[in-house]
């Protein structure tokens, strides 16, 4: 429940980080909170969770004797504690400025605790009591908030302590949320950049004596959390910041690897210069596109461009003074940009980031137009909760391929820093991109990304992790050949996708061939360099095309048309809209399409259906043709309320009317006699496609989205969203696959709530006490009979004398015989002599 998230987070904050065995507990409430409203709570929870994770790992290392030196524990802890002192102080200041006093008090108390613990490492007389007082203040704030929530719940809202009324805070957040930051996860991601930078800043400034194993937990904790923030940024529909956090996480893993390597080898590892140059180019291109979204963020990324160049120019890499000097700039810039993001999340008066000036500048240009609006992140098939991750995935292909150009020493493969680039970039982040692509309905692309990620991970660890053995030739060759067979299938399928993807998958075959030739010791000189360069250049073009596609309207860098195009395969030219059903604006757009004579696939309380407005005979005829509707299966009629039939109520018998009123809304379709009531719905020429000359199937669906749509459009004509004779459609992707080129839009609601269609009841003879079942669907017979029995009791007239003829009713019902009217029981019979008995059996 939403009202429990804040007290849960604050109670967890009471646990001192030295004793917290589960730092992810504080992470969960922040994530759940952020998915509802932009809030400072997400930044506080993520920051504290990262702090406790790194701090706990360092304490474990110290307890196991891994940090034996007298000052090793102090040098390991100081960078993280100093960073979190500043980060939590920023949160506290923004909290006070934006009217979040309880959150600000917690952040301030934790910041003071971190500061006093830093002092404790320099002088034992300064810290212990102050740290204890800071934690005590956190306990008092959390206890106050918990007491306020308990009183609020016990008194049902009559008593609420100041600052604990979440209903008021929710209203305030809804007022501010629409104007807040589009990505509430950007601020904690920037704070994590401060954490990794502080490790090298402290060494440069002389706060710590050396860089060593004790700093790795801070770097890798920041990297792991930034990968998580990358995923959450995709959830926040922020492609560019998600890509930026993916890039910076790679640097953190590489820095941790460099600090970890001297623990088993005396020398420092070397960095591949070509890779870092390519990385700086990718950062520069991303900064250029990000500056169009937020100039402040774009300028911020330029600092990382400088950092990559400094690393490429320094033989010692992360250990050199030049890169460490740039890291100081990263720390300061991260703090300033994080402060801007934190403040803009909650404040009404925003700190300008230059976005308005860029939009005004581009508005004067006829060549470039930024992509905005509800369709900015429209998925390939249906609705997805994630933005497209192809920008990061293509970039990782570039990084992994150019990392392979590093030759290194065959006798000491770990001495060259290649594993972080290949395994993290080519493996983990590409696997992430494949998972997001699968969530967006891109089956082929996701399969390729996942396959390639597995290949990069296995080959990177085998080739550059020193895992080669004397018998490696045969076993490695068999595995690589298996990958090549899988990739050949992807190459074939990409012929039906687009030209860029065909060359992308084909050039990866060149990479696999170089792996195979190297495994069997027949690799020609220079072949692997040429193959990786070709694949890297193709990947770089795809990276630019994906960036341009996600930023600008139109095809700035085309991916090309399918190389092979068959009927119904790889067309890719359908104009069928895919609109998320959770948005009221989507339902309104579907209503506009139906009013203008379009046909749409929509979700219901059972399976997906194809609908058209009754007021548009041309649309009804189009729907009839689009699914090759059999003539013996006319379409049905749906309404949103019996009020739409109120003007024609006198044309229905009282028993039938009350039965409809009792049975609906529900997945029960009632086949009722056709009559003049049909004309009251404004069907005009559409009536000939609905029902039969004797009867019409009608119902009110038990689905708020569907009934709201009918309220906007009026009565609709309905048929199943699949060609006649095929199985029912239970997902919007199936609607697209079966009818995507024949409908104007699909309202995407994900999987159907039920895989069973509605129950169809024959009510043409209900007044004689007889009903039948053309089909028993999700509603069982017993429930329908119970509803009818309750309605009949209202209309039953009991004779003044004589026995009630109820004897043997159960036997008659079980045999399917009609029961005389007036017995007080619903009669069950087989369907009557309707000349078209299957006119309503589709849904």
BELDA-V85153 format. One record per backbone hydrogen bond with DSSP energy under -1.0 kcal/mol. NH is the residue of the N-H (numbers start at 1). CO is the residue of the C=O. If there is no record, write none. Layout:
BEGIN
((NH,CO) (NH,CO))
END
This chain:
BEGIN
((4,1) (5,2) (8,4) (9,5) (10,6) (11,7) (12,8) (13,9) (14,11) (15,12) (19,16) (25,22) (26,23) (28,24) (31,27) (32,28) (33,29) (34,30) (35,31) (36,33) (37,33) (44,40) (45,41) (46,42) (47,43) (48,44) (49,45) (50,46) (51,47) (52,48) (53,49) (54,50) (55,51) (56,52) (57,53) (58,54) (59,55) (60,56) (61,57) (62,58) (63,59) (64,60) (65,62) (66,61) (75,71) (76,72) (77,73) (78,74) (81,77) (82,78) (83,79) (84,80) (85,81) (86,82) (87,83) (88,84) (89,85) (90,86) (91,87) (92,88) (93,89) (94,90) (95,91) (96,92) (97,93) (98,94) (100,95) (104,100) (105,101) (106,102) (107,103) (108,104) (109,105) (110,106) (111,107) (112,108) (113,109) (114,110) (115,111) (116,112) (117,113) (118,114) (119,115) (120,116) (121,117) (122,119) (123,119) (126,123) (131,127) (132,128) (133,129) (134,130) (135,131) (136,132) (137,133) (138,134) (139,135) (140,136) (141,137) (142,138) (143,139) (144,140) (145,141) (146,142) (147,143) (148,144) (149,145) (150,146) (151,147) (152,148) (153,149) (154,150) (155,151) (157,152) (158,155) (164,161) (166,164) (169,165) (170,166) (171,167) (172,168) (173,169) (174,170) (175,171) (176,172) (177,173) (180,177) (186,183) (189,185) (190,186) (191,187) (192,188) (193,189) (194,190) (195,191) (196,192) (197,193) (198,194) (201,197) (202,198) (204,200) (205,201) (207,202) (208,202) (215,212) (216,213) (219,215) (220,216) (221,217) (222,218) (223,219) (224,220) (225,221) (226,222) (227,223) (228,224) (229,225) (230,226) (231,227) (232,228) (233,229) (234,230) (235,231) (236,232) (237,234) (238,233) (242,238) (243,239) (244,240) (245,241) (246,242) (247,243) (248,244) (249,245) (250,246) (251,247) (252,248) (253,249) (254,250) (255,251) (256,252) (257,253) (258,254) (259,255) (260,256) (261,257) (263,260) (264,261) (265,261) (270,415) (276,272) (277,273) (278,274) (279,275) (280,276) (281,277) (282,278) (283,279) (284,280) (285,281) (286,282) (287,283) (288,284) (289,285) (290,286) (291,287) (294,290) (296,353) (298,294) (299,295) (300,296) (301,297) (303,300) (305,301) (306,302) (307,303) (308,304) (309,305) (310,306) (311,307) (312,308) (313,309) (317,314) (319,316) (320,317) (324,320) (325,321) (326,322) (327,323) (328,324) (329,325) (330,326) (331,327) (332,328) (333,329) (334,330) (335,331) (336,332) (337,333) (338,334) (339,335) (340,336) (341,337) (342,338) (343,339) (344,340) (345,341) (347,343) (358,354) (359,355) (360,356) (361,357) (362,358) (363,359) (365,362) (371,551) (376,373) (378,375) (381,440) (387,234) (393,389) (394,390) (395,391) (396,392) (397,393) (398,394) (399,395) (400,396) (401,397) (402,398) (403,399) (406,403) (412,409) (415,412) (416,413) (417,270) (418,416) (422,418) (423,419) (424,420) (425,420) (426,421) (428,423) (429,424) (431,427) (432,428) (433,429) (434,430) (435,431) (436,432) (437,433) (438,434) (439,435) (440,436) (441,438) (442,437) (443,441) (446,442) (447,443) (448,444) (449,445) (450,446) (451,447) (452,448) (453,449) (454,450) (455,451) (456,452) (457,453) (458,454) (459,455) (460,456) (461,457) (462,458) (463,459) (464,460) (472,469) (476,472) (477,473) (478,474) (479,475) (480,476) (481,477) (482,478) (483,479) (484,480) (485,481) (486,482) (487,483) (488,484) (489,485) (490,486) (491,487) (492,488) (493,489) (494,490) (495,492) (496,493) (497,494) (498,494) (500,559) (502,498) (503,499) (504,500) (505,501) (506,502) (507,503) (508,504) (511,507) (512,508) (513,509) (514,510) (515,511) (516,512) (517,513) (518,514) (519,515) (520,516) (522,517) (527,524) (530,526) (531,527) (532,528) (533,529) (534,530) (535,531) (536,532) (537,533) (538,534) (539,535) (540,536) (541,537) (542,538) (543,539) (544,540) (545,541) (546,542) (547,543) (548,544) (549,545) (550,546) (552,548) (553,369) (556,554) (563,495) (564,495) (566,569) (569,566) (577,744) (579,746) (581,748) (583,580) (587,583) (588,584) (589,585) (590,586) (591,587) (592,588) (593,589) (594,590) (595,591) (596,592) (597,594) (598,593) (600,611) (601,745) (602,609) (608,729) (609,602) (610,719) (611,600) (612,717) (614,715) (616,613) (620,616) (621,617) (622,618) (623,619) (624,620) (625,621) (626,622) (627,623) (628,625) (629,624) (633,630) (635,689) (636,718) (637,697) (638,716) (639,699) (644,641) (645,642) (648,645) (649,646) (651,648) (652,649) (657,653) (658,654) (659,655) (660,656) (661,657) (662,658) (663,659) (664,660) (666,700) (668,666) (669,759) (670,698) (671,761) (672,696) (674,694) (678,675) (679,676) (681,678) (682,679) (686,683) (687,684) (689,686) (690,687) (691,635) (692,695) (696,672) (698,670) (699,637) (703,701) (707,703) (708,704) (709,705) (710,706) (711,707) (712,708) (713,709) (714,710) (716,638) (717,612) (718,636) (719,610) (721,608) (722,720) (724,627) (726,723) (735,731) (736,732) (737,733) (738,734) (739,735) (740,736) (742,739) (743,739) (744,599) (746,577) (747,601) (748,579) (752,730) (758,843) (759,667) (760,775) (761,669) (762,772) (763,671) (766,763) (768,765) (769,766) (770,765) (771,827) (772,762) (774,760) (775,760) (778,757) (784,780) (785,781) (786,782) (787,783) (788,784) (789,785) (790,786) (791,787) (792,788) (793,789) (806,804) (809,806) (812,808) (813,809) (814,810) (815,811) (817,812) (827,769) (829,771) (834,832) (839,836) (841,838))
END
